[in-house]
Amino acid sequence: MSVIDITRHHTLDHDHALAKANELADSLADRFDVSCERCGDTLKFSRTGVKGQLSVEPTYIHIRLELGLLLRPFKSRIEHEIHNHLDGLIEDKG
């Protein structure tokens, strides 16, 4: 199993951080065909070959995905995509 584990600090208020996390979750769901379920301040992702979660904390967003054998070759692409979305979401204060 291959793991993507990213923590990104932010200065957003909690509601805004949750909204940005939802935007990221929607984007990942569209791009990588994962389903997403919200459990409080945590979004849980799943599909065949991948599972994980995105947690919104007061000063950071934490994403952890576990990729199965078939998605392992796409790890760097998925990780790059997450970093790009986080950069845009956290820098965009509106």
N, C-alpha and C positions, 0 to 999 in steps of 0.2 A: 504494500500500500504506500502511496506517495501522498505527502501532506503539504498543503499550502497554509501557512500561518502568518497572518499580517495584522499588526497593530498600528493604527494611525491616530495620533493625537489631534484633538480639535478644540476650538474655542467657542463652539456653537452652543446655544441654549438647548436644553434637553429635547424639547418638541421639534426644533429645527433639525437637530441631529437625527432624530427618529425619521423625520420626513426624508432627509438625505439618504438614510439607510434604506428606506423603502424604495427610493429611486434606484439605488444600486441593485437592490434585490430584483426589481422589475427588469432592469437591464440584463442582469445575469440570467434571469428566467427566459427572456426573449432570445438572447444570444446562444445560450448553452442548453436550452430545453430542460431546465430544472423546475421543479415545483417548489413553492415557498409557503411556509406556514408561520404566522406570527404568534409568538408566545410571550406576551408582555413586551419587554425591551429586547427580545431575542427573535431573530428570524431564522428558521430552520429550513435548510435546503435538502432536497433529495431527488434522485433519479437513479436509474440503473447505473452503477459504477461510480457514483459520487454521493457523498452526504456531508453535511457540515452545518455551520451556524455563523451568524453575524450578530454580535452583541453590541449594543449601544450603552456606553458608560458615560458618566458625567464629563470626563476629559479625553476619552478615546473611543475608537470603534475597533473591534477585534473580529477578524474573520478567520475561521479555520475550516478548511475543506479537506476531506479525505478522498483521494482519487483511486479508483480501482485500476486494475491492470490495463484495460482497454483505453482509459483516458490518460494514463501516465505519459504517453508521448505528447500530450497537449498541455502538460503542466505549465511550461514557461509561457505559452500563449494565454492561458487562463489567468496566471499570476500577473502577467503584464496588463491584461485587460482590467483586472481588479485595481491595480495601482493607478492606471490611467483614470478610471472612474472615481476613485477616492480623491485623487489630485483635483479633478474638476469639481467634485461635489463639495469638498471641504473648502476649497479656495473661493467658490461661488457662494457668497454670503446671502444671496437673494434666492 
